[in-house]
């Protein structure tokens, strides 16, 4: 990956986090990574633990960013979430869901969409 790609990804995750915080969610952890996969954001929505996948695209020329989350990506995120729950939460398992935040555009002009419970 290029340095610009990494910087854009980091910006998108910060932007998504701020967007969700304005919606009332609270950040628990970011960039949780295991061999199984990575979770961009882990947030709390009241008693619900929310695992968030963030997708950034400059345009929808090649499809909406949510369309890029295929079965394999969902599986990796779920496995990383299982790891997080086992390691960080032990027997204290809260209700959980998987959300997606998509961003189309760039730092100066973008459209942000939130898809709660997107994996179901």
N, C-alpha and C positions, 0 to 999 in steps of 0.2 A: 504494500500500500504506500501511496505517496504521503508526504508530510501534509499536503493540503487536504487530502482525503481524511487523514486522521484528525486534523484540526477541525474540519467540517463536522465530522462525526461527534467529536467532543462538544462542539457548539450545539449541535442538534440535541444531544442528551441534556445539556444544561437548559436549553430552551424548553424542551419537553417537561423537564422537572419543574421549572417555574410555571409553566402552563397548568400542570396538574396541581401544583400548590395553590394556584388561584382558584381552582375548582374545589379546594378543601382537602386534598390529599396531603400526607406528610411523608417526607423522604425518610426511609429507613437505611438504605444502602444503595450505592451505585457501582456499576461495573463488577458485579459478583461473577467470578470466573472459576470454572472447574475444568477438568478434562472432558467432561460431558458436554459443556457448552457455557454460554455466558448470558447473564441477565443484565440488561442495560440499567434498569431502575427497579428497586424494590421499595414500594410505598405502602402506606397504611391509609385505608379509607374506612374510618371508624374502626370496627373490630376486624375488618377484612384486610388480609395481606394481599397486595397486588403486585404481580410480576409484570413489568412493562417492557415491551419491545419497541424501540424507536427506529423509524425508517425515514431517511431523508432522500429526496430526489430533486434535482434542479427543475425538472418538468415532468409532465405525464406523457411525453412523447412515446415512451416505451412501456406505458402502463402506469397505473396508480401504485404508489409505494407499498400499499397493503397487499397487493397481488404478488409481491416478491417473497412473502412469507409462506413458504411451501411446507409440505408435511415434514420434511427433514428438519427444517428450522424449528417448527413447533415441537418436534420430538426432542431436539437439543435443549430448547428452553425449558421444557417440562423436566428433563433429566437434571438440569442445573437447579431447578426449583426444588426437586426432590432432595438433592444433595444439600441445598441450603437449609431446608426444613429439618433434615436429619442432623446436620452439624450444628446449626445455630439455634434450633428450636427444641430439639429432643422430643419429649412427649407432649409439649405444649403446642399442639397444632391448631392454629386458627383457621377459620374459613379462608379460602384463597381463590383468586381468579387471575386470568391472564388478559392484560389489556394491550392495545397497540396505539401508539401515537405516530401519526404520519405528518411529515412536513414537506411541502412542495414549494420550492423557491430557494432563496438564499438568506443571508443574515439581514439584508436590507428590506426584503419584501418576500413574505411567505404566507402560505395558508396552512394552518395547523388543524388537524382533526384527531379526535380521541374516540377510540372504539373500545368501550368497556366490555369485558367478558368476550373478547374477540376469538378465542380458541374454541368456543362452543357454538 
